[in-house]
């Protein structure tokens, strides 16, 4: 009923086939880099430069809380959020620098 099957020896893949097989993976990595990794690195660089430029008296938003900087350390910032109410947050928690006169 079943005839004899003869196997053929597989030939070595051509060099172009290997490159064409890797091309979609390389293309996806390039697209991922330009759409996700590069913008995040740019945003992190801008945030770091904003943190380095902070000084006493600046008005900032930190973790959703608006306040005026009263004291700066290497890792912490003291914010005055109301009259005689000062909180201390990590410097990395400062999200945004506000224009002068925003807080009344």
PLY file of the C-alpha trace (Angstrom):
ply
format ascii 1.0
element vertex 104
property float x
property float y
property float z
element edge 103
property int vertex1
property int vertex2
end_header
0.00 0.00 0.00
2.57 2.57 0.99
5.45 2.97 -1.37
9.02 3.57 -0.39
9.91 7.21 0.19
13.38 8.42 -0.60
14.80 11.41 1.25
16.75 14.02 -0.57
19.78 15.63 0.93
19.09 19.23 1.92
21.31 21.78 0.29
23.13 24.44 2.28
21.11 27.66 2.59
22.30 30.52 0.48
23.88 33.51 2.22
21.14 35.85 0.96
18.44 33.72 2.56
19.98 34.16 6.02
20.23 37.92 5.62
16.67 38.14 4.33
15.52 36.13 7.35
17.15 38.57 9.79
16.08 41.71 7.92
12.59 41.96 9.52
14.05 41.63 13.02
16.66 44.32 12.32
14.00 46.56 10.80
11.73 46.14 13.86
14.60 47.08 16.19
15.37 50.23 14.17
11.71 51.27 14.26
11.52 50.52 18.01
14.60 52.66 18.60
13.28 55.70 16.76
9.71 55.47 18.09
10.31 54.54 21.74
13.89 54.47 23.00
15.22 57.73 21.51
12.29 59.95 22.64
12.49 58.52 26.18
16.22 59.24 26.34
15.60 62.81 25.14
12.87 63.33 27.74
15.09 61.97 30.53
17.91 64.29 29.47
15.57 67.33 29.54
14.25 66.32 32.99
17.79 65.99 34.36
18.79 69.41 33.02
15.64 70.93 34.55
16.49 69.38 37.93
20.06 70.67 37.75
18.80 74.20 37.04
16.44 74.34 40.05
17.11 77.05 42.60
15.59 78.48 45.74
12.38 80.42 45.05
11.37 78.47 41.93
7.75 77.36 41.70
7.36 73.69 40.78
4.92 70.80 40.55
6.08 67.72 42.44
3.89 64.61 42.49
0.85 66.76 41.75
1.59 69.23 44.55
2.35 72.84 43.66
4.90 74.59 45.84
7.78 77.02 46.09
11.28 75.72 46.73
12.65 76.86 50.09
15.66 74.56 50.40
17.66 72.40 47.98
19.86 69.42 48.81
21.54 66.93 46.51
18.64 64.47 46.77
15.78 66.36 48.45
13.79 69.54 47.91
11.82 71.39 50.56
8.59 72.86 49.18
6.41 75.48 50.82
2.88 74.46 49.82
1.02 76.91 52.10
1.89 79.51 54.72
4.25 77.85 57.23
3.66 74.40 55.66
6.86 72.89 54.27
7.15 69.38 52.88
10.23 67.55 51.75
10.21 65.46 48.55
12.86 63.73 46.51
14.40 65.88 43.82
13.40 63.33 41.16
9.74 63.83 42.15
9.74 67.36 40.71
7.83 67.08 37.43
7.54 70.59 36.11
8.97 74.05 36.58
6.25 76.71 36.66
6.56 80.34 35.55
7.22 82.89 38.29
4.04 84.23 39.89
1.92 81.12 39.30
1.42 80.59 43.03
-0.40 83.44 44.72
0 1
1 2
2 3
3 4
4 5
5 6
6 7
7 8
8 9
9 10
10 11
11 12
12 13
13 14
14 15
15 16
16 17
17 18
18 19
19 20
20 21
21 22
22 23
23 24
24 25
25 26
26 27
27 28
28 29
29 30
30 31
31 32
32 33
33 34
34 35
35 36
36 37
37 38
38 39
39 40
40 41
41 42
42 43
43 44
44 45
45 46
46 47
47 48
48 49
49 50
50 51
51 52
52 53
53 54
54 55
55 56
56 57
57 58
58 59
59 60
60 61
61 62
62 63
63 64
64 65
65 66
66 67
67 68
68 69
69 70
70 71
71 72
72 73
73 74
74 75
75 76
76 77
77 78
78 79
79 80
80 81
81 82
82 83
83 84
84 85
85 86
86 87
87 88
88 89
89 90
90 91
91 92
92 93
93 94
94 95
95 96
96 97
97 98
98 99
99 100
100 101
101 102
102 103
